Amino acid sequence: MNNTRNKMFRLSLSLVMVFTCITPVITHASEAETNADGNSFELENGVTTDQYSYEDAIMETIYVESTLDSDEDGNPDRIAADIIRPQESEGDLNVPVIMDASPYYESLGRGNEGEIKDTDGDGVNDMFPLFYDNYFVPKGYAVVQVDMVGTNNSDGCPTTGGYEEIESIKVVIEWLNGEGRAWDVDGNEIHADWSTGKVGMIGKSYDGTLANGVAATGVDGLETIVPIGAISSWYDYYRYGGTAFYNNGPGGLASRVTTSDRVEDCAPIHENIRIEADDETGDYNSFWDERNYVKDADNIKASVFVIHGLNDYNVKANHFSNWWEALADNNVPRKLWLTQTGHVDPFDFRRAEWVDTLHRWFDHWLLDIDNGIMDEPMVDIERGADEWETYDSWPDKDAKSVKVRLAPANENSPGTLTTGPVTGNFVQSFTDDPYQRESEMVEDEQSAKDHRLMFLTSELDEDIRLSGVPEIDIRATVDKENTHLTALIVDYGTDVRINHTDRGEGIRTLSEETCWGHSTEADDACYKETEKTTHEAPYEIVTHGWLDASNWKSLDFTDLLNPGKSYRFQWDTLPEDYVFKAGHRIGIVIAGSNYNNLYIPDQNRATFDVSLGQSNVSLPIVGGKKAFENALGK
């Protein structure tokens, strides 16, 4: 059997706590309850409290057999998982599982501080990254950290979102429910007779993506998932409207996360990924369809708690919105947090509230505790730095699409926006500059430029809220067979905003630590605090949208343009929930290639002639057309 090295050993160490540690203490006011699984637990202030020793917890590594042969070596892939659970689960205690499956446990690490399992490289896993084990094991949970197929100590080769990756996690959940076979590090077959069978998956980025994909299989036992900044369709990660963000993105990522001593063995698999992804056209094909979890949302049995950054330009916000819409269509129990940061974990943008909410979420879905969390508002949205508002739905139930037309220039603007008709045959032109940066697209908004079109409202008389997905509809002729299009919606008005474009994507890491659970010398529960970063700026790019013009008919195939022929180009921008303040202006920019976000810009330098009267942008405005016009003083 592969991967037989002893990865974990028991440590008998004194509990090491820091004075700032936040660790609940059992008091005589604690209330004992018994759930449907027959397990008793202590509640304090409505949540489970510490009953079990973290120091004495059982730590083990297991290898679950799969039906996969992702490396094509003729042997079934075995999937490695590290488990930590209360010592009492060796007896009569059955516990639910919090699972973080990841490809990053060997080298790239998890969390803001990049934690890995084997900290000293001696082949023994010294710790469980992140705080979940420290915090939840003493409360009666097991924590299971699965090495995705082809990574760390699991066999096989990664396939960047493909069937093999999802199946590699699914088989572990099935084993936790009494199906399949697994072995310990000594080759002894073992069973999860300590597990209740109830599993909650959690993770940021790739880890959350795995949770989405596994939930879309409908596997029994998966009760809830908590995807943070997670991918819902890999096409939308590497493409947008047919435009490609990277050359060989999927193949390159698969190679990067592969276990370090098997990269060469997996090279043929990665090369096949490169070919099937079809960078040349950017079209949606069967390769991408396999990696689209949204289409399988009708299989989902688990509840879903989605967390996403509205300004996340790694895993862009359409991943949450497309997933969220599918969850709603299938009546999936759900909750949503939207932050103004980028690709950031809630542990680092709203720590205390996050730990409390996550605690109640898992108590409810994994221990059947009726704590009222599903009776609370469904949606939390951050407005300014650490300023949160709650809503019953997203998009807002009062948001209505307002068709805003592009009107010609007047004495105050190179172009205007109106809800009324634009009569006359007005045409404005621009030429694509493949290396034009976004700052060039949006700055000097009162000036006409050769490489963009600018349309502005007057100063707003009152606040106006956008909630949903704006839609672009442009009628134009182009003098080349192919090109790219960019649409930007901009808030013009000096304000203090979260600086999501800085290195920390809206947060700064501090030196002070706080602790969230119990610690040992090998695995402490203490993490550096963070704070929001802000800046005063004259504008904010609220949302973006892109299109490969040759995909004007469909993302499924390329249809080159006939130069000089009039075309209707339609595409969505990224979703948003944003308040434009009174005194500010709303701007819409139409341009070609976007050098900041499209790493493979089009080189044709096409010229566009845009027919204004036949072009518009539909904005999802809370209060609809009346609210929009009131804000414009009409």
C-alpha positions as CSV (number, residue, x, y, z in Angstrom):
1,M,0.0,0.0,0.0
2,N,1.3,3.5,-0.9
3,N,1.7,6.2,1.8
4,T,2.4,3.9,4.8
5,R,4.6,6.3,6.7
6,N,3.5,7.1,10.2
7,K,2.1,10.6,9.9
8,M,0.7,11.2,13.3
9,F,1.6,10.4,16.9
10,R,0.0,11.2,20.2
11,L,1.4,14.1,22.2
12,S,1.2,14.2,26.0
13,L,1.6,17.9,26.5
14,S,0.3,20.4,28.9
15,L,-2.5,22.7,27.6
16,V,-0.8,25.9,26.6
17,M,-3.1,28.9,26.6
18,V,-2.4,32.6,26.0
19,F,-4.2,35.2,28.1
20,T,-6.1,36.5,25.1
21,C,-7.5,33.0,24.3
22,I,-11.2,32.9,23.9
23,T,-12.2,29.5,25.3
24,P,-15.6,28.9,26.9
25,V,-15.5,27.4,30.4
26,I,-18.1,25.0,31.7
27,T,-20.2,26.4,34.5
28,H,-22.9,25.0,36.7
29,A,-25.4,27.0,34.5
30,S,-24.6,24.6,31.6
31,E,-27.6,22.6,30.4
32,A,-27.4,19.0,29.3
33,E,-29.4,17.9,26.3
34,T,-29.7,14.8,24.2
35,N,-30.1,14.9,20.4
36,A,-31.7,12.4,18.0
37,D,-28.4,10.4,17.8
38,G,-28.7,9.7,21.5
39,N,-25.7,11.8,22.4
40,S,-25.7,14.1,25.3
41,F,-24.0,17.5,25.2
42,E,-23.6,20.6,27.3
43,L,-25.1,23.9,26.2
44,E,-24.1,27.2,27.5
45,N,-25.9,30.3,26.2
46,G,-27.5,28.1,23.6
47,V,-24.4,26.6,22.1
48,T,-22.3,23.6,22.8
49,T,-19.6,24.1,25.3
50,D,-16.3,22.3,26.1
51,Q,-16.7,18.8,27.5
52,Y,-13.7,16.9,26.1
53,S,-10.0,17.2,26.4
54,Y,-8.2,18.5,23.3
55,E,-4.9,17.4,24.7
56,D,-6.1,13.8,25.0
57,A,-7.9,13.7,21.6
58,I,-7.4,10.8,19.3
59,M,-5.4,11.7,16.2
60,E,-5.1,9.2,13.4
61,T,-4.4,9.0,9.6
62,I,-6.5,6.8,7.5
63,Y,-6.5,5.8,3.8
64,V,-9.8,5.3,2.1
65,E,-10.0,3.1,-1.0
66,S,-11.6,4.6,-4.1
67,T,-12.6,3.3,-7.5
68,L,-10.4,6.0,-9.1
69,D,-7.2,5.4,-11.0
70,S,-6.4,9.0,-11.8
71,D,-2.7,8.4,-12.3
72,E,-3.4,5.4,-14.6
73,D,-1.0,3.2,-12.8
74,G,-3.4,0.2,-12.6
75,N,-4.0,0.6,-8.9
76,P,-7.0,2.1,-7.1
77,D,-6.2,5.5,-5.6
78,R,-6.2,5.6,-1.8
79,I,-7.3,8.9,-0.3
80,A,-5.5,10.1,2.9
81,A,-7.4,11.9,5.7
82,D,-6.2,13.1,9.1
83,I,-8.7,12.8,11.9
84,I,-8.9,14.3,15.4
85,R,-11.8,13.3,17.7
86,P,-12.5,13.2,21.4
87,Q,-11.0,10.3,23.3
88,E,-14.4,9.4,24.5
89,S,-15.4,8.5,20.9
90,E,-13.3,5.4,21.3
91,G,-16.1,4.2,23.6
92,D,-19.8,4.9,23.4
93,L,-19.6,8.5,22.1
94,N,-20.6,9.1,18.5
95,V,-19.6,12.5,17.0
96,P,-20.4,14.5,13.8
97,V,-17.6,15.6,11.5
98,I,-16.4,19.0,10.4
99,M,-14.4,18.4,7.2
100,D,-12.0,20.6,5.4
101,A,-10.8,18.8,2.2
102,S,-8.0,20.6,0.4
103,P,-5.2,20.3,-2.1
104,Y,-3.0,22.7,-0.1
105,Y,-1.9,20.8,2.9
106,E,1.6,19.9,1.8
107,S,3.1,23.3,0.8
108,L,0.9,26.2,0.0
109,G,-0.9,26.0,3.3
110,R,-4.2,27.2,4.7
111,G,-5.3,30.4,6.3
112,N,-3.8,33.9,6.5
113,E,-0.7,32.4,8.0
114,G,-0.2,29.5,5.5
115,E,-0.4,26.6,7.9
116,I,0.5,23.1,6.7
117,K,0.2,19.7,8.3
118,D,3.9,18.7,8.4
119,T,5.6,21.8,9.8
120,D,9.1,20.4,10.1
121,G,9.2,18.2,7.0
122,D,10.0,15.0,8.9
123,G,7.1,13.0,7.4
124,V,4.9,13.3,10.5
125,N,1.9,15.5,10.5
126,D,2.4,17.8,13.5
127,M,-0.8,19.8,13.4
128,F,-4.3,20.4,12.0
129,P,-4.2,23.7,10.1
130,L,-6.8,26.4,11.1
131,F,-8.7,26.7,14.3
132,Y,-11.5,24.2,13.7
133,D,-9.9,21.3,15.6
134,N,-8.9,23.5,18.6
135,Y,-12.3,25.0,18.9
136,F,-14.8,22.2,18.0
137,V,-13.2,19.0,19.2
138,P,-13.6,19.9,22.9
139,K,-17.3,20.6,22.1
140,G,-17.9,17.1,20.8
141,Y,-17.0,17.2,17.1
142,A,-14.5,15.3,15.0
143,V,-12.4,17.3,12.5
144,V,-11.3,15.5,9.3
145,Q,-8.8,17.1,6.9
146,V,-8.8,15.2,3.6
147,D,-5.9,15.4,1.1
148,M,-7.6,15.8,-2.2
149,V,-6.6,13.1,-4.8
150,G,-3.1,13.6,-6.1
151,T,-2.0,15.9,-3.2
152,N,0.0,15.5,-0.1
153,N,-0.4,11.8,1.0
154,S,-3.2,10.8,-1.3
155,D,-2.6,8.7,-4.4
156,G,-3.3,9.8,-8.0
157,C,-3.2,13.0,-9.9
158,P,-5.3,16.2,-9.5
159,T,-7.6,17.1,-12.4
160,T,-8.6,20.8,-11.5
161,G,-12.2,20.4,-10.5
162,G,-12.8,17.2,-12.5
163,Y,-14.8,14.1,-11.4
164,E,-11.7,12.5,-9.8
165,E,-11.3,15.3,-7.3
166,I,-14.9,15.3,-6.2
167,E,-15.1,11.6,-6.0
168,S,-12.0,11.5,-3.8
169,I,-13.8,13.5,-1.1
170,K,-17.1,11.7,-1.6
171,V,-15.6,8.3,-0.8
172,V,-14.4,9.6,2.6
173,I,-17.9,10.9,3.5
174,E,-19.3,7.5,2.4
175,W,-16.7,5.7,4.7
176,L,-17.8,7.9,7.6
177,N,-21.3,6.6,6.9
178,G,-20.2,2.9,7.0
179,E,-19.6,2.4,3.3
180,G,-16.3,1.5,1.6
181,R,-13.0,0.4,3.1
182,A,-10.2,2.2,4.8
183,W,-6.9,1.3,6.5
184,D,-4.7,2.9,9.1
185,V,-1.0,3.6,8.7
186,D,-0.1,0.0,9.7
187,G,-2.4,-1.5,7.1
188,N,-5.1,-2.6,9.5
189,E,-8.7,-2.2,8.1
190,I,-10.7,0.3,10.2
191,H,-14.2,1.5,10.5
192,A,-15.7,4.8,11.5
193,D,-17.8,3.3,14.3
194,W,-17.3,6.6,16.2
195,S,-19.1,8.7,13.5
196,T,-22.7,9.8,13.6
197,G,-22.5,9.9,9.8
198,K,-23.3,13.6,9.7
199,V,-20.7,15.7,7.9
200,G,-20.3,19.5,7.4
201,M,-17.8,20.6,4.9
202,I,-16.1,24.0,5.1
203,G,-13.3,25.7,3.3
204,K,-12.0,28.8,1.5
205,S,-11.2,28.9,-2.2
206,Y,-10.3,25.4,-3.6
207,D,-11.4,23.8,-0.3
208,G,-14.9,25.5,-0.6
209,T,-15.0,24.5,-4.3
210,L,-14.6,20.9,-3.3
211,A,-17.5,21.4,-0.9
212,N,-19.7,22.8,-3.7
213,G,-18.8,19.9,-6.0
214,V,-19.4,17.2,-3.4
215,A,-22.7,18.7,-2.4
216,A,-23.8,18.7,-6.0
217,T,-23.4,14.9,-6.0
218,G,-26.2,14.6,-3.4
219,V,-24.0,12.2,-1.3
220,D,-25.8,10.9,1.8
221,G,-24.4,12.2,5.1
222,L,-23.3,15.6,3.9
223,E,-25.6,17.8,6.0
224,T,-24.2,21.2,5.3
225,I,-21.4,23.0,3.5
226,V,-19.8,26.4,4.2
227,P,-18.0,27.5,0.9
228,I,-15.9,30.6,1.4
229,G,-14.8,32.5,-1.8
230,A,-15.5,29.2,-3.7
231,I,-15.7,28.3,-7.3
232,S,-19.1,27.0,-8.6
233,S,-18.0,26.5,-12.2
234,W,-14.4,26.2,-13.3
235,Y,-15.2,27.8,-16.7
236,D,-16.2,31.0,-14.8
237,Y,-12.8,30.9,-13.0
238,Y,-10.7,30.7,-16.1
239,R,-13.1,32.4,-18.6
240,Y,-15.6,35.2,-18.7
241,G,-17.9,35.6,-21.7
242,G,-15.5,33.5,-23.8
243,T,-12.4,35.6,-22.8
244,A,-9.5,33.6,-21.3
245,F,-7.7,34.8,-18.2
246,Y,-4.7,32.5,-18.3
247,N,-2.9,30.2,-20.7
248,N,-3.0,26.6,-19.5
249,G,-4.7,27.7,-16.2
250,P,-6.2,24.3,-15.3
251,G,-3.2,22.3,-16.3
252,G,-0.8,24.6,-14.5
253,L,-2.8,24.5,-11.3
254,A,-3.1,20.7,-11.4
255,S,0.7,20.6,-11.6
256,R,1.2,23.1,-8.8
257,V,-0.9,21.2,-6.3
258,T,0.3,17.7,-7.2
259,T,2.3,15.9,-4.4
260,S,5.9,17.2,-4.9
261,D,7.4,13.8,-5.7
262,R,4.8,12.8,-8.3
263,V,4.7,15.9,-10.5
264,E,6.6,14.2,-13.3
265,D,4.4,11.1,-13.1
266,C,1.3,13.2,-13.5
267,A,2.7,15.3,-16.3
268,P,0.8,13.4,-19.1
269,I,-2.5,13.9,-17.2
270,H,-1.8,17.6,-16.9
271,E,-1.0,17.9,-20.6
272,N,-4.3,16.3,-21.5
273,I,-6.0,18.8,-19.3
274,R,-4.3,21.6,-21.2
275,I,-5.5,20.3,-24.5
276,E,-9.1,19.7,-23.4
277,A,-9.5,23.1,-21.8
278,D,-9.1,24.7,-25.3
279,D,-7.4,28.0,-24.6
280,E,-7.4,28.9,-28.3
281,T,-11.2,29.5,-28.6
282,G,-12.2,30.0,-24.9
283,D,-15.4,28.2,-25.7
284,Y,-17.5,26.2,-23.2
285,N,-17.2,22.4,-23.9
286,S,-17.5,19.0,-22.2
287,F,-14.3,19.6,-20.2
288,W,-15.9,22.6,-18.6
289,D,-19.3,21.1,-18.3
290,E,-17.9,18.3,-16.1
291,R,-16.5,21.0,-13.8
292,N,-19.8,23.0,-13.6
293,Y,-21.4,22.3,-10.3
294,V,-24.3,24.7,-10.8
295,K,-26.0,22.5,-13.4
296,D,-26.2,19.7,-10.7
297,A,-27.7,21.9,-7.9
298,D,-30.9,19.9,-8.0
299,N,-29.0,17.0,-6.4
300,I,-28.1,19.1,-3.3
301,K,-29.4,17.7,0.0
302,A,-27.1,19.8,2.3
303,S,-27.8,23.3,3.6
304,V,-25.4,25.9,2.4
305,F,-23.8,28.9,4.1
306,V,-22.1,31.0,1.4
307,I,-19.4,33.6,2.1
308,H,-18.0,35.8,-0.7
309,G,-16.2,39.0,-1.3
310,L,-18.0,41.4,-3.7
311,N,-14.6,42.6,-4.7
312,D,-13.0,39.2,-5.0
313,Y,-11.3,39.1,-8.4
314,N,-9.6,35.8,-7.8
315,V,-12.8,33.8,-7.5
316,K,-15.1,36.4,-8.9
317,A,-18.5,37.2,-7.5
318,N,-20.5,35.4,-10.3
319,H,-19.5,32.2,-8.6
320,F,-21.6,33.0,-5.6
321,S,-24.5,34.5,-7.5
322,N,-24.9,31.7,-10.0
323,W,-24.7,29.2,-7.2
324,W,-27.0,31.2,-5.0
325,E,-29.7,31.4,-7.7
326,A,-29.5,27.6,-8.2
327,L,-29.9,27.1,-4.5
328,A,-32.9,29.3,-4.4
329,D,-34.4,27.5,-7.4
330,N,-34.1,24.2,-5.5
331,N,-35.3,25.5,-2.1
332,V,-32.0,24.7,-0.4
333,P,-31.8,26.0,3.2
334,R,-29.2,28.8,2.9
335,K,-27.4,31.8,4.4
336,L,-25.2,34.4,2.8
337,W,-22.5,36.9,3.9
338,L,-21.2,39.4,1.3
339,T,-18.1,41.5,2.3
340,Q,-16.5,44.5,0.6
341,T,-13.1,42.8,0.8
342,G,-11.5,40.6,-1.9
343,H,-10.5,36.9,-1.5
344,V,-10.5,36.9,2.3
345,D,-11.7,34.5,4.9
346,P,-14.3,35.7,7.4
347,F,-12.0,34.7,10.2
348,D,-9.9,37.6,9.0
349,F,-12.6,40.2,8.2
350,R,-15.2,39.5,10.9
351,R,-13.6,37.2,13.4
352,A,-15.7,37.1,16.6
353,E,-19.0,37.2,14.8
354,W,-17.8,34.6,12.4
355,V,-16.7,32.1,15.0
356,D,-20.0,32.6,16.9
357,T,-22.2,32.2,13.8
358,L,-20.2,29.2,12.5
359,H,-20.6,27.5,15.9
360,R,-24.3,28.0,15.9
361,W,-24.5,26.8,12.3
362,F,-22.7,23.5,12.9
363,D,-24.6,23.0,16.2
364,H,-27.9,23.3,14.3
365,W,-27.1,21.3,11.2
366,L,-24.8,18.6,12.7
367,L,-26.3,18.2,16.3
368,D,-29.9,19.1,15.5
369,I,-29.9,21.9,18.1
370,D,-32.8,24.3,17.7
371,N,-30.9,27.6,18.3
372,G,-32.9,29.9,16.0
373,I,-30.1,30.5,13.4
374,M,-32.4,29.7,10.5
375,D,-35.0,32.3,11.8
376,E,-32.5,35.1,11.6
377,P,-32.1,37.3,8.5
378,M,-30.8,35.3,5.6
379,V,-28.2,37.8,4.3
380,D,-25.5,40.0,5.8
381,I,-23.9,42.6,3.6
382,E,-20.9,44.9,4.5
383,R,-21.4,48.5,3.4
384,G,-18.3,50.3,4.8
385,A,-15.5,48.9,6.8
386,D,-17.1,46.7,9.5
387,E,-20.5,48.2,8.9
388,W,-23.0,45.4,8.3
389,E,-26.6,45.4,7.3
390,T,-29.0,42.4,7.3
391,Y,-31.6,41.5,4.7
392,D,-34.2,38.8,4.1
393,S,-33.0,38.0,0.6
394,W,-30.5,38.6,-2.2
395,P,-31.0,40.1,-4.6
396,D,-33.2,42.4,-2.6
397,K,-36.9,41.5,-3.2
398,D,-37.6,45.1,-4.1
399,A,-34.9,45.3,-6.8
400,K,-36.3,45.8,-10.3
401,S,-34.5,46.0,-13.6
402,V,-34.2,49.6,-14.9
403,K,-33.3,50.0,-18.5
404,V,-30.8,52.9,-18.7
405,R,-30.0,54.2,-22.2
406,L,-26.8,55.6,-23.5
407,A,-27.3,59.2,-24.7
408,P,-24.9,61.5,-26.6
409,A,-22.7,64.1,-25.0
410,N,-23.9,67.4,-23.6
411,E,-22.0,70.4,-22.3
412,N,-21.3,68.5,-19.0
413,S,-20.4,65.0,-20.1
414,P,-18.9,63.0,-23.0
415,G,-22.1,60.9,-22.7
416,T,-25.2,60.7,-20.5
417,L,-27.5,58.2,-19.0
418,T,-31.3,58.4,-19.3
419,T,-34.4,56.3,-18.7
420,G,-36.1,58.0,-21.6
421,P,-35.8,57.3,-25.4
422,V,-32.7,58.4,-27.3
423,T,-34.0,59.6,-30.6
424,G,-31.8,60.2,-33.6
425,N,-29.0,58.2,-35.2
426,F,-26.3,58.9,-32.7
427,V,-23.1,56.9,-33.1
428,Q,-20.0,57.1,-30.8
429,S,-16.7,55.3,-31.6
430,F,-13.7,54.0,-29.8
431,T,-10.7,51.9,-30.7
432,D,-9.5,49.0,-28.5
433,D,-6.1,49.5,-26.9
434,P,-5.1,46.0,-25.6
435,Y,-2.8,47.5,-23.0
436,Q,-5.2,50.2,-21.6
437,R,-5.4,49.9,-17.9
438,E,-8.6,50.3,-15.9
439,S,-7.4,53.6,-14.4
440,E,-7.1,55.0,-17.9
441,M,-10.6,53.7,-18.7
442,V,-12.3,55.4,-15.7
443,E,-10.2,58.5,-14.9
444,D,-10.8,62.0,-16.3
445,E,-14.5,61.1,-16.6
446,Q,-15.5,64.5,-18.1
447,S,-13.1,64.0,-21.0
448,A,-13.6,62.2,-24.3
449,K,-11.0,59.5,-25.0
450,D,-10.1,57.5,-28.1
451,H,-10.1,54.2,-26.3
452,R,-13.3,54.3,-24.2
453,L,-16.9,55.6,-24.1
454,M,-18.0,57.4,-21.0
455,F,-21.6,57.9,-19.8
456,L,-22.5,59.7,-16.6
457,T,-25.6,60.6,-14.6
458,S,-26.0,64.0,-13.0
459,E,-25.2,64.2,-9.3
460,L,-27.6,62.1,-7.3
461,D,-30.1,63.9,-5.1
462,E,-30.4,60.8,-2.8
463,D,-28.9,57.5,-2.2
464,I,-29.7,54.7,-4.6
465,R,-29.0,50.9,-4.1
466,L,-28.0,48.5,-6.8
467,S,-28.7,44.8,-5.9
468,G,-28.3,42.0,-8.4
469,V,-26.6,41.5,-11.8
470,P,-26.4,44.4,-14.3
471,E,-26.9,43.5,-17.9
472,I,-25.2,45.1,-20.9
473,D,-26.8,45.4,-24.3
474,I,-24.7,47.1,-27.0
475,R,-25.5,47.6,-30.7
476,A,-22.3,48.2,-32.7
477,T,-20.3,47.5,-35.8
478,V,-16.7,46.4,-35.6
479,D,-14.0,46.6,-38.2
480,K,-12.3,43.3,-37.2
481,E,-13.3,39.6,-37.1
482,N,-12.8,39.4,-33.3
483,T,-12.2,41.6,-30.3
484,H,-13.0,41.9,-26.6
485,L,-15.5,44.2,-24.9
486,T,-15.4,45.5,-21.3
487,A,-18.1,47.2,-19.3
488,L,-17.4,49.0,-16.1
489,I,-20.0,50.5,-13.7
490,V,-18.3,53.3,-11.6
491,D,-19.2,55.3,-8.6
492,Y,-17.8,58.8,-9.1
493,G,-17.5,60.7,-5.8
494,T,-14.8,61.1,-3.2
495,D,-15.3,58.8,-0.2
496,V,-13.5,56.5,2.3
497,R,-13.8,52.9,1.1
498,I,-12.3,49.5,1.8
499,N,-9.0,49.3,-0.1
500,H,-9.7,45.9,-1.7
501,T,-7.0,46.4,-4.3
502,D,-4.2,46.5,-1.8
503,R,-1.9,43.6,-1.1
504,G,-4.2,42.2,1.6
505,E,-7.4,42.7,-0.5
506,G,-8.9,44.9,2.2
507,I,-7.2,43.6,5.4
508,R,-3.9,44.2,7.2
509,T,-2.4,41.5,9.4
510,L,-1.4,42.8,12.9
511,S,1.2,41.4,15.4
512,E,-1.4,40.8,18.2
513,E,-2.8,37.3,18.5
514,T,-6.1,36.0,19.9
515,C,-6.9,32.4,20.5
516,W,-9.9,30.4,19.6
517,G,-10.0,27.1,21.4
518,H,-7.4,24.9,23.2
519,S,-3.7,24.6,22.4
520,T,-0.8,22.3,22.6
521,E,2.8,23.0,21.9
522,A,2.4,21.3,18.5
523,D,-0.9,22.9,17.6
524,D,-2.0,26.2,19.1
525,A,-5.3,28.0,18.6
526,C,-3.8,31.5,18.4
527,Y,-3.8,33.6,15.2
528,K,-2.8,37.1,14.3
529,E,-5.5,39.7,14.4
530,T,-6.4,41.7,11.3
531,E,-8.0,45.1,10.6
532,K,-9.7,46.6,7.5
533,T,-7.6,48.8,5.3
534,T,-9.3,51.9,3.8
535,H,-8.4,54.7,1.5
536,E,-10.0,57.9,0.3
537,A,-10.5,57.8,-3.4
538,P,-12.4,59.9,-6.0
539,Y,-14.1,56.9,-7.5
540,E,-14.8,53.2,-7.1
541,I,-15.2,50.6,-9.9
542,V,-18.3,49.0,-8.6
543,T,-18.4,46.0,-11.1
544,H,-17.0,44.7,-14.3
545,G,-18.1,42.5,-17.2
546,W,-16.3,41.2,-20.3
547,L,-17.1,39.5,-23.6
548,D,-15.2,37.8,-26.4
549,A,-17.1,39.3,-29.3
550,S,-16.8,36.1,-31.3
551,N,-19.0,34.4,-28.6
552,W,-21.8,36.9,-29.3
553,K,-24.2,34.1,-30.1
554,S,-23.2,31.5,-27.5
555,L,-20.3,30.5,-25.2
556,D,-20.5,27.1,-26.8
557,F,-18.9,28.1,-30.1
558,T,-17.0,30.8,-31.9
559,D,-18.7,32.8,-34.6
560,L,-16.3,35.3,-36.1
561,L,-17.6,38.8,-37.0
562,N,-18.2,40.2,-40.4
563,P,-16.4,43.6,-40.3
564,G,-18.9,46.4,-40.8
565,K,-22.0,44.4,-40.0
566,S,-24.1,45.5,-37.1
567,Y,-24.2,43.1,-34.1
568,R,-26.0,43.0,-30.8
569,F,-23.6,42.2,-28.0
570,Q,-25.2,41.1,-24.7
571,W,-23.4,40.1,-21.5
572,D,-23.7,40.4,-17.8
573,T,-21.4,42.2,-15.4
574,L,-20.4,40.7,-12.1
575,P,-23.1,40.8,-9.4
576,E,-23.1,43.6,-6.9
577,D,-24.9,45.1,-3.9
578,Y,-23.8,48.7,-3.7
579,V,-25.2,52.0,-2.5
580,F,-24.4,55.1,-4.6
581,K,-24.5,58.1,-2.2
582,A,-26.2,61.4,-2.8
583,G,-23.9,63.9,-4.5
584,H,-22.1,61.1,-6.4
585,R,-22.5,60.2,-10.1
586,I,-23.1,56.8,-11.7
587,G,-20.7,56.2,-14.6
588,I,-20.8,53.5,-17.3
589,V,-17.7,52.8,-19.3
590,I,-17.6,50.8,-22.5
591,A,-14.2,49.8,-23.8
592,G,-12.3,46.9,-25.4
593,S,-9.6,44.7,-23.8
594,N,-9.0,45.0,-20.1
595,Y,-5.3,44.7,-19.4
596,N,-5.8,44.6,-15.6
597,N,-8.2,41.6,-15.6
598,L,-7.8,39.9,-18.9
599,Y,-4.3,38.5,-19.0
600,I,-4.6,37.5,-22.6
601,P,-5.8,40.8,-24.2
602,D,-7.0,40.9,-27.8
603,Q,-4.4,42.3,-30.2
604,N,-6.7,43.3,-33.1
605,R,-7.1,46.9,-32.0
606,A,-10.6,46.9,-33.4
607,T,-12.7,50.1,-33.8
608,F,-16.3,50.0,-32.6
609,D,-19.1,52.3,-33.8
610,V,-21.7,52.1,-31.1
611,S,-25.4,53.0,-31.9
612,L,-26.5,54.8,-28.8
613,G,-30.2,54.7,-29.4
614,Q,-30.1,50.9,-29.6
615,S,-27.8,50.3,-26.7
616,N,-28.6,50.2,-23.0
617,V,-27.6,48.9,-19.6
618,S,-30.2,47.2,-17.3
619,L,-29.5,48.1,-13.6
620,P,-31.2,46.1,-10.8
621,I,-32.3,49.1,-8.6
622,V,-34.0,48.7,-5.3
623,G,-37.3,50.6,-5.8
624,G,-37.0,50.3,-9.6
625,K,-37.4,53.1,-12.1
626,K,-39.1,55.4,-9.7
627,A,-36.2,55.2,-7.2
628,F,-33.7,55.7,-10.0
629,E,-35.5,58.8,-11.4
630,N,-36.1,60.3,-7.9
631,A,-32.3,60.1,-7.3
632,L,-31.8,61.9,-10.5
633,G,-34.2,64.6,-9.5
634,K,-36.8,63.7,-12.1
